[in-house]
Amino acid sequence: MRCKDRESNRGITPGTHPQNMYIRANFFGMDKIQMVDLKAQYKRIKHEVDQAIQEVIDTTAFINGPAVSRFQKELENYLSVKHVIPCANGTDALQIAMMALGFKPGDEVITASFTYVATAEVIALLGLKPVLVDVNPETFNIDPEAVEKAITPKTVAIVPVHLFGQCAPMEALLEIAQKHNIHLIEDTAQAIGSEYRFSDGRVQKAGTIGTIGATSFFPSKNLGCYGDGGALFTNNDELAAKVRMIANHGQSVRYYHDEVGVNSRLDTIQAAVLSVKLRELDQYAARRRALADAYDAAFGHSGKLITPARAPFSTHVFHQYTLQTHGVDRDAMKAFLEERGVPAMIYYPVPLHMQKAYIDPRYKEGDFPVTEQLCKTVISLPMHTEMQAEQLQHIIHTVNQFLNA
Ligand SMILES: *Cc1c(COP(=O)(O)O)cnc(C)c1O
């Protein structure tokens, strides 16, 4: 058993001082299970992170300091992409991508009905028309056949979301995009580091395959900073320049504004943290995968839980480990787990077309049966890089206890 604060407890006999009630609980109990354990992760890289942050403070280069371009180059190398353009968050990244591609109000952008709201939000904010399509019931990712059917003369782009850490079927989507001369904007917020394998054997990293990729460095993402952050990826020089200009108030020369832009920057402190964590990213993905393997082995034969499918064309970096329940009261399961110290989350409980802000006469309940079914049956278990063996045992035991009750 790994104990919290073992060092600081040295010399204290449990139970001999009144204040030891707290220490005792930690000394004999296991660490609290979290959906994402950022504190335990920080402890392992504390020295490097603290030093990197201190360096930024010492130089007071808080905005566009050298750590930003350093991280940019490191990420370009890691992803094998020509341009990484850092920005303030993942939602901004999606918005800037659509601004840089020059979409006009009324243009149609196709995306999945089963996703985080940010994807549709920026489409709506820019006055574009979100066109939703259903997803594959096994991978939860956008269904290319449904995409093809949704294309009209007004379609300007498809936004596949590499949901939960696995690439959408990019080869089929690329074919559709090329055929109709439209753009592919990859929402890579949940899948940084994931690799797509083309049928000819070529391998490319998520976010570098379409016209442009957008990602988020929100703390709980697979590559997360200690605040907000995001970035865009592209191999197109002209588009990269345009993206840089738009993210910087529409100026490429200071105080000369060619277009209406936005102010979206990655803080130097965040870039410094990201450089440290990028070095760990593949190791982090391996740990997430090992945890997923353990869950798969424990629940794969239960008959009541469907373990997440692994597409043959993509590696899975398990941003989330998401089960589908089958003939089980999902909400009762969530409550049962939480009462026993096992957090669980529902990603996502309401499909986009049934969200109040996105109600649209074009869509009604029943239009996206796979998405609607998933919203009723999915449940995500704790998934992070720091899971301890006894925590894992407790999660598996508690889930099985519920299934066998
Ligand atoms: C997190 C996330 C975003 C938005 O990222 P922020 O940095 O929070 O703005 C966009 N799309 C998806 C799929 C996400 O998971």
The ligand as a MOL file (V3000), in Angstrom:
LIG
                    3D

  0  0  0     0  0            999 V3000
M  V30 BEGIN CTAB
M  V30 COUNTS 15 15 0 0 0
M  V30 BEGIN ATOM
M  V30 1 C -11.7790 20.4610 -24.4220 0
M  V30 2 C -12.3500 20.4520 -25.7680 0
M  V30 3 C -12.4620 21.6120 -26.5430 0
M  V30 4 C -12.2020 22.9980 -26.0110 0
M  V30 5 O -11.0350 23.2300 -25.4000 0
M  V30 6 P -10.8570 24.4920 -24.4020 0
M  V30 7 O -9.3860 24.6240 -24.2920 0
M  V30 8 O -11.5260 24.1310 -23.1350 0
M  V30 9 O -11.4760 25.6800 -25.0550 0
M  V30 10 C -12.9220 21.5010 -27.8430 0
M  V30 11 N -13.2940 20.3200 -28.3520 0
M  V30 12 C -13.2450 19.1900 -27.6340 0
M  V30 13 C -13.6640 17.9020 -28.2630 0
M  V30 14 C -12.7850 19.2060 -26.3160 0
M  V30 15 O -12.7400 18.0740 -25.6030 0
M  V30 END ATOM
M  V30 BEGIN BOND
M  V30 1 1 1 2
M  V30 2 1 2 3
M  V30 3 2 2 14
M  V30 4 1 3 4
M  V30 5 2 3 10
M  V30 6 1 4 5
M  V30 7 1 5 6
M  V30 8 2 6 7
M  V30 9 1 6 8
M  V30 10 1 6 9
M  V30 11 1 10 11
M  V30 12 2 11 12
M  V30 13 1 12 13
M  V30 14 1 12 14
M  V30 15 1 14 15
M  V30 END BOND
M  V30 END CTAB
M  END
